Amino acid sequence: MKNWCLYSLLGLFILAFSFLACDDNADSGEIPTANDFTDLLTNQVTEVILPSMNNYQAKMGQLSNTVSQFSSTLNTTDLTELKAAYRSANLAYQAAAVHNYFATANQGLVSTTNLYPIDTALLENLIQNESYNFNTTAQQRANGFPALDYMLYGSENALAYFNGDTKRLAFLQALVDHMLAKASTIATQWNGDLKNNFIENGGTALGSSISVQLNESLIYLEEHIRENKVGIPIGRLGPND
């Protein structure tokens, strides 16, 4: 999704700090405590983060269902539905990925879901040998949305690409189901203890929720948006640079 999510988040931080700087605590010389950030963090997690994670999980569920339907019919109508579901899930991912805080909770979301460019030779080899493992670093360049994009749009005739090839259909379903499982795990964690931990981790010290958000959002913008949307397309960056 467009970068407005990140810019809105950063703008919210600036606005929040402006209010804090003008309140009674600031006038009296008192340093804001962790509790002073409770409302801000509560609003962020309930109004921005959780809806993004829940929507991504829902869209991946719809994508998994359309893959199953397409695999059983292999017709043009269901292929069109599959492509539409892929687009919706990809957009939902963009909104969720910017909140890639706390690596253990997000389980390497970017590296297993949207790391490109795709290694097409590796992908086809994995499909034909049925030797795929979506959690290994060796398969990072044959994973996630880039792999789906290649399978759905890499051929002039996507229907012919899948027709009669059970290995490709099996890989397609396994890949989407793996992505759905990851999305579900992340949504479950954010709706559980992680939500409360996020709210309670106030303040601006290193490791606080605000500190993590700012640092991780900037890293996401610098490493993933800049490289994938600018550096690689103009030939200045690549997977081995």
C-alpha positions as CSV (number, residue, x, y, z in Angstrom):
1,M,0.0,0.0,0.0
2,K,1.1,3.6,-0.5
3,N,3.6,5.1,2.0
4,W,0.9,7.3,3.6
5,C,0.6,4.7,6.4
6,L,4.2,5.4,7.4
7,Y,3.9,9.1,7.0
8,S,0.8,9.2,9.0
9,L,2.5,7.2,11.8
10,L,5.4,9.6,11.9
11,G,3.1,12.6,11.8
12,L,1.2,11.1,14.7
13,F,4.4,10.8,16.7
14,I,5.3,14.4,16.0
15,L,1.9,15.6,17.0
16,A,1.9,13.6,20.2
17,F,5.2,14.9,21.2
18,S,4.1,18.5,20.5
19,F,1.1,18.0,22.9
20,L,3.4,16.5,25.5
21,A,5.8,19.4,25.2
22,C,2.9,21.8,25.8
23,D,1.2,20.1,28.8
24,D,1.5,20.8,32.4
25,N,4.3,18.3,33.0
26,A,6.4,19.9,30.3
27,D,5.8,23.4,31.8
28,S,6.8,22.2,35.2
29,G,9.9,20.6,34.0
30,E,8.7,17.0,34.7
31,I,9.8,14.3,32.3
32,P,6.8,12.3,30.7
33,T,6.4,8.9,32.2
34,A,5.5,5.6,30.4
35,N,1.9,6.1,31.5
36,D,1.7,9.4,29.6
37,F,1.9,7.4,26.3
38,T,-0.9,4.9,27.2
39,D,-3.7,6.6,25.1
40,L,-1.4,7.1,22.1
41,L,-0.2,3.5,22.0
42,T,-3.7,2.2,22.7
43,N,-5.1,4.2,19.7
44,Q,-2.2,3.0,17.5
45,V,-2.7,-0.7,18.2
46,T,-6.5,-0.7,18.1
47,E,-7.1,1.6,15.2
48,V,-4.1,1.0,13.0
49,I,-2.0,-2.2,13.8
50,L,-4.8,-4.7,14.7
51,P,-7.0,-3.8,11.7
52,S,-4.0,-4.1,9.4
53,M,-3.1,-7.5,10.8
54,N,-6.7,-8.8,10.9
55,N,-7.4,-7.6,7.3
56,Y,-4.2,-9.3,6.0
57,Q,-5.2,-12.6,7.7
58,A,-8.7,-12.3,6.1
59,K,-7.4,-11.5,2.6
60,M,-4.9,-14.4,2.8
61,G,-7.8,-16.7,3.8
62,Q,-9.8,-15.6,0.8
63,L,-6.7,-16.1,-1.4
64,S,-6.3,-19.7,-0.1
65,N,-10.0,-20.4,-0.9
66,T,-9.6,-19.1,-4.5
67,V,-6.5,-21.2,-5.1
68,S,-8.5,-24.3,-4.0
69,Q,-11.4,-23.3,-6.3
70,F,-9.1,-22.6,-9.2
71,S,-7.2,-25.9,-8.7
72,S,-10.5,-27.9,-9.0
73,T,-11.8,-26.1,-12.1
74,L,-8.8,-24.7,-14.0
75,N,-11.0,-22.3,-15.9
76,T,-10.6,-18.7,-16.9
77,T,-13.3,-17.4,-14.6
78,D,-11.7,-18.8,-11.5
79,L,-8.2,-17.7,-12.7
80,T,-9.6,-14.1,-12.9
81,E,-10.9,-14.5,-9.3
82,L,-7.6,-15.8,-8.2
83,K,-5.7,-12.8,-9.6
84,A,-8.1,-10.4,-7.9
85,A,-7.7,-12.2,-4.6
86,Y,-3.9,-12.1,-5.1
87,R,-4.0,-8.3,-5.6
88,S,-6.2,-7.8,-2.5
89,A,-3.9,-9.9,-0.3
90,N,-0.8,-8.1,-1.6
91,L,-2.3,-4.7,-0.8
92,A,-3.3,-5.9,2.6
93,Y,0.3,-7.2,3.2
94,Q,1.7,-3.7,2.4
95,A,-0.4,-2.2,5.2
96,A,0.7,-5.0,7.7
97,A,4.4,-5.1,6.7
98,V,5.1,-1.5,7.7
99,H,4.3,-2.6,11.3
100,N,7.0,-5.2,11.2
101,Y,7.9,-4.6,14.8
102,F,9.3,-7.3,17.2
103,A,10.9,-9.8,14.9
104,T,9.8,-12.9,17.0
105,A,6.1,-11.9,16.6
106,N,6.4,-11.1,12.9
107,Q,8.5,-14.3,12.2
108,G,10.5,-12.7,9.4
109,L,7.4,-11.5,7.6
110,V,9.3,-9.5,4.9
111,S,12.0,-12.1,4.2
112,T,9.5,-14.9,3.7
113,T,6.7,-13.0,2.1
114,N,7.9,-10.2,-0.1
115,L,11.6,-10.5,-0.8
116,Y,12.4,-10.0,-4.5
117,P,13.5,-10.2,-7.3
118,I,12.4,-13.7,-7.7
119,D,14.9,-16.4,-8.7
120,T,12.8,-18.1,-11.3
121,A,15.3,-21.0,-11.9
122,L,15.2,-21.8,-8.2
123,L,11.5,-21.6,-8.1
124,E,10.9,-24.0,-11.0
125,N,13.5,-26.4,-9.6
126,L,11.8,-26.5,-6.2
127,I,8.4,-27.1,-7.9
128,Q,9.6,-29.9,-10.1
129,N,11.6,-31.6,-7.4
130,E,8.9,-31.0,-4.8
131,S,11.7,-30.0,-2.4
132,Y,10.3,-26.8,-1.0
133,N,10.6,-25.5,2.5
134,F,9.1,-22.1,2.9
135,N,10.9,-21.4,6.2
136,T,14.5,-21.8,5.0
137,T,16.7,-18.9,3.9
138,A,17.7,-20.9,0.8
139,Q,14.2,-20.4,-0.5
140,Q,13.8,-16.7,0.3
141,R,14.1,-15.8,-3.4
142,A,11.3,-18.3,-4.3
143,N,8.8,-17.3,-1.8
144,G,5.7,-15.2,-1.1
145,F,4.1,-12.7,-3.3
146,P,7.0,-12.5,-5.9
147,A,6.6,-16.3,-6.5
148,L,2.8,-15.9,-6.8
149,D,3.3,-13.0,-9.2
150,Y,5.6,-15.1,-11.4
151,M,3.3,-18.0,-11.5
152,L,0.2,-15.9,-12.3
153,Y,1.7,-13.4,-14.6
154,G,5.1,-14.7,-15.8
155,S,3.5,-16.7,-18.7
156,E,1.4,-15.3,-21.5
157,N,-1.1,-18.0,-20.8
158,A,-1.3,-18.6,-17.0
159,L,-4.1,-21.2,-17.5
160,A,-1.8,-23.3,-19.7
161,Y,1.0,-22.9,-17.2
162,F,-1.0,-24.6,-14.6
163,N,-3.2,-26.9,-16.7
164,G,-2.2,-30.6,-16.2
165,D,0.7,-29.8,-14.0
166,T,-0.2,-31.1,-10.5
167,K,3.2,-30.1,-9.1
168,R,2.7,-26.4,-9.9
169,L,-0.8,-26.5,-8.4
170,A,0.5,-28.3,-5.3
171,F,3.2,-25.7,-4.9
172,L,0.7,-22.9,-5.4
173,Q,-1.6,-24.2,-2.7
174,A,1.3,-25.0,-0.3
175,L,2.8,-21.6,-0.7
176,V,-0.5,-19.7,-0.1
177,D,-1.4,-21.9,2.9
178,H,2.0,-21.2,4.4
179,M,1.5,-17.5,4.0
180,L,-1.9,-17.8,5.5
181,A,-0.6,-19.6,8.5
182,K,2.0,-16.9,9.1
183,A,-0.6,-14.2,8.7
184,S,-2.8,-16.0,11.2
185,T,-0.1,-16.4,13.7
186,I,0.9,-12.8,13.6
187,A,-2.8,-11.6,13.9
188,T,-3.3,-14.0,16.9
189,Q,-0.2,-12.7,18.7
190,W,-1.1,-9.0,18.1
191,N,-4.7,-9.7,19.4
192,G,-3.2,-11.4,22.4
193,D,-0.4,-10.6,24.8
194,L,1.5,-8.5,22.3
195,K,-1.3,-5.9,22.3
196,N,-1.0,-5.4,26.0
197,N,2.8,-5.5,26.0
198,F,2.8,-2.9,23.3
199,I,0.6,-0.5,25.3
200,E,2.4,-1.0,28.5
201,N,5.8,-0.5,27.0
202,G,5.5,3.3,27.1
203,G,8.1,6.0,27.3
204,T,10.7,7.0,24.6
205,A,13.7,5.0,25.9
206,L,15.5,2.5,23.6
207,G,13.3,-0.6,23.4
208,S,10.1,1.2,24.1
209,S,7.2,0.8,21.7
210,I,7.6,4.2,20.2
211,S,11.4,3.8,19.9
212,V,10.9,0.4,18.2
213,Q,8.2,1.8,15.8
214,L,10.3,4.7,14.7
215,N,13.5,2.6,14.2
216,E,11.8,-0.3,12.5
217,S,9.6,1.9,10.3
218,L,12.7,3.8,9.0
219,I,14.5,0.5,8.4
220,Y,11.6,-0.8,6.5
221,L,11.4,2.3,4.4
222,E,15.2,2.4,3.8
223,E,15.9,-1.3,3.2
224,H,12.7,-2.6,1.6
225,I,10.9,0.3,0.0
226,R,14.0,2.1,-1.3
227,E,15.7,-1.1,-2.5
228,N,12.7,-2.9,-4.0
229,K,10.8,0.0,-5.5
230,V,13.7,2.2,-6.6
231,G,17.2,0.6,-6.3
232,I,16.4,-2.7,-8.1
233,P,14.2,-1.3,-10.9
234,I,16.9,1.2,-11.9
235,G,19.7,-1.3,-11.7
236,R,21.6,0.3,-8.8
237,L,20.9,-2.4,-6.2
238,G,20.3,-6.2,-6.2
239,P,19.9,-9.2,-3.9
240,N,23.7,-9.6,-3.6
241,D,24.6,-5.9,-3.2
